[in-house]
Each structure stands twice: as structure tokens, then as C-alpha cells.
């Protein structure tokens, strides 16, 4: 059942390439015909030469032999090109599908898998399948076809030769089949160890500055050494076993060749076969070794590819836990947001949010306060449906978000966080997320709105200037400029709900003051949620919600809380004033 599933998985990617597969099969069939037929030409040449045939017939046979050899070389070159193109087409499509699948998996999956591990899966594992998609099946079929043709010719020439070589070929195939599944598990373990190493490099490489300042370099290098050593040992174990199998089959092939030579010599001494047939036996024995060696190499590649294929199938088998809804029509303008008895936990028995209830009318702004880890950002993630709630309901525009299409929901919500993701791409693409329908005039206007007019004027190539972390190949951005670009993205998205998650935390007071007008304009005609540590950032909020350890400890209109001297908000304001003094 597993083999049939694997076969259907491979066929799924080969089916769209059937014209290329058919062409490659035709090329290989022609090549097999030449490989089997050319020794017959040379056998005829030898027998004709020893029997005193005319020189002209010998010239014809020699020219035919050379022409077939050149044709076979040409077929080999074309086959290599076609198979390489087939491998790239199929594996690139698989990379695309695998990457898309990973992107659509929920954040709990990405939290459990390092970026380096996923790179290993989508690149290294898929690359190891190149031969499987391009040549494996055809090479196996063609090698078996060569075996059958060679044995048929040997039976025709001398039945004892045919019988001996058939027994020898059957023994080789039996050995290959017996060891086919032996090293698959070893290669799978080697691939996983390499994925762990790549995951470590990706994770720790991105935090190299923190490692240096915290004095954790020695610990990190020790961990790197342990992972690298484990990857080496697992890889060496798999390769060592494959090497022993390869040596064993090589000895078997050599023994078969020696036996064929001795048998052919004995039959020639007995006068049973001619000198040309002796040459034919020697040539076909070597030719017989070639498909057997090819089958052995292909099976060895399959052992490695099978481990990669299993890992890829395991990744494809992971379903998204967040299902897409069916509805896509939401009311225009600002949208209402309701949380009703919402509870959620990243890990069982460790609640992150407990029975949260909020009601934000269209156009209202909610200020969300709380210490780090109180669940503020989690609320925003749940609103985006990056995670599914454990209990309770969340409604947008009066509709449960589970009933809405994910694309329709997320298109109506814009968010600016304290961590801004920039791409090695043009300023235009960084702002529009590669959306070509947004005109340049609108982009320039938005840059001016958020206070980046002077910055834009200084760009060497305008919106085509490449954003990068190294100014040698593009333009670098300060933390404040990157944050302002994030605000510009939301302006261009034109959402109905805007979430600011510590969005101004990386700005200096002067830049934050300048951006205040832009933020005010951003909230016009939109519902807003401001997640903040600093109390000054929630002055424009209509309602205030204060979280503590995942529970709502206070929720009311801001003016009501300010008028209540016993409110949590007044306590926070008093503490803030004392700290400033």
C-alpha cells in the first residue's frame, strides 16, 4: 500500500511531463538497439575477415559500425539534456508545492520546526529526487531490456553460453533485490541529522549578535560540533553500508566476467563457436555487466531517494489545522470586532487567554495594555486566524471568522508590529508585496504621508532602489525607517481594521511625534486596536482593556476609567508619572 502511494506520488509529477518522458523513452530504446546491434556488426566483420570476404564488404561493415557508434554518442548527449530538463521541471514543481504547503500550515507547525530544517526538506531532499524523476524508471526498464536482448542473442549463438549467463544475471538481480530496503532507514536518519544541523545554523546564525554580547559563543560552537558530528556519523554509517554492498556486487560482476571468458575459450577450443562469437561473448559479457551495474547504482540511489521521499511525503501529509471558510463578502468600511468568552493555550494545561470578551464597534479604537506575556499579541494572532481558538467565538463584521475565507479576512486587517520583515527587493515591492496594480503615484503619496518624503527623494533609483542589509549592493534602512515603511504598507493595503502591536517602539520621540498625524489619518474610517506598553500611545483609544496573565482585569471606555480613581488604568498612569519624576 505504501509502495502504491509512493508510485502515485511520483506519477503525479511525471504525468504533466509525459511528452518529455515519451521522448526520453524513445531515445533510450534507440540507444539500447544500438548497444545490442553494434557488437553483431563487429562479429560479422571479424568472421568475414577471417573467412576471406571481399574488402568492400569489410569497409561497409566498418563504416556502419562507426556510424552507429557516433549515433549512439549523439543519442547519449540528447538523452542527458532531456533527462536533466525533466528532472528540473518535476523537482521545481515539487519545491513550489512543498513551499506553498509549508506556508499555509499554521504557526504552531513553524514554531516546532526550524527554518533550516524546512530548507533541508524543500531543497536537499527534493534535489535528491532528481534522478528518480528523470532516469530511474527508464534506466531500470532499459537495463532489463538490454539484459533480455543480450541473453536472447547468446542463447541463439550457443545455448550453454545463454544458460550460464542467465543464471549469473538472475543471481545478481536476486542479490540486488535482497538488499534493496536495507539502507533506507539509515539514509532517512542521515537526512534528519542534516536537517537538524541546518536548523541550528539558521536559528543561531540569525542571532549571532546576541550570542556575542551574551558570551554564548563557546556553548553554541559546542552544540554545533555535536550536531555536525551526529550528521557525519549518520551519513558515514549509511555510506559505509552502501559501499559494502557495492563492493560485493562488483566482485560478483568480476566473477561473472571471468567465468564467461573461460567458458568462451573452452567452447572455441572445442570448435563449437567461431572467433567472432568469442568476441561477441566477451563484448556481451561486458555489456551485460553495464545494465547490472546500472541497476545496482539506480537501486542505491533509490535507497537515498526513498528516505528523502518519505520525509517529503510526511511533510505533505501534515494537514493545516485551520480550515478555510466559504464566505467572502464583508460589509464595506470599518468593521466591528467581537471576542466572546475566548480561551486559548499554546500548550495544554498552560492557558494563554481565559474567557476574554471584547466588543469593538465599527470605527472605535481599543487600547490593549498588559505586561509582556499577558496575551496581547495572541489576541491579534487569533483575530487573523493564525491560530484557532480553543473555545469561544470571534466575529468580524458580525460574522464568525471561521465562516470567512482566510484571504478575505486577512485582506481586511492590517497590522504593524515591532519586528518589520524586509525583503531583498525594490522599495516598490517591499511596500506593495509584489502587487503590480498599485500605481507609483499612490506609493509616493503614502511615503509622504508617513514622513518619508525626504528619504524617498534621496533614493538613487527611486522606487526601483533595492532594499538590502548591506549598502554595497543597495540601500540600508535604520530601525525607524523600516518601521515607517511598515506603516506605509498598511496605508497601501487600505484595510478596515488596523492593529498596531508596539508599532512605534523602535522610533525615537521626534519621529514618533511626526508619525502621530499619520497614525491619526490611518484610523479615520477604520476600526483600530493599539497594543502598547507605553501609556502615551493609547491616548486616542475609545476603550481600554487591561490583561494580566491571560485574564481581563479591566475593560471599559477610556473616559470612564479615567474618572474612576480606583481603576487599574489610573494606577498605571500614576505609576508612570512617578517613574518620570
Secondary structure by P-SEA (a helix, b strand, c coil): caaaaaaaaaaaaaccaaaaaaaaaaaaaaaaaaaacaaaaaaaaaaaaaacccaaaaaaaaaaaaaaaaaaaaaaaaaaaaaaaaaaaaaaaaaaaaaaaaaaccaaaaaaccaaaaaaaacaaaaaaccccccaaaaaaaaaaaaaaaaaaaaaacaaaaaaaaaaaaaaaaaaaaaccccaaaaaaaaaaaaaaaaaaaaaaaaaaaaaaacaaaaaaaaaaaaaaaaaaaaaaaaaaaaaaaaaaaaaaaaaaaaaaaaaaaaaaaccccaaaaaaaaaaaaaaaaaaaaaaaaaaaaaaaaaaaaaaaaaaaccccbbbbccccccccbbbbbbcbbbbbcccccccccbbbbbbcccbbbbbbbcccccaaaaaaaaaccccccbbbbbccccccccccaaaaaaabbbbccbbbbccccaaaaaacccccccaaaaaaaaaaacaaaaaaacccccccccccccccbbbbcaaaaaaaaaaaaaaacccbbbbccccccccaaaaaaaaaaaaaaacccccccccccccccccccbbbbbccccccccccaaaaaaccccaaaaaaaaaaaaac
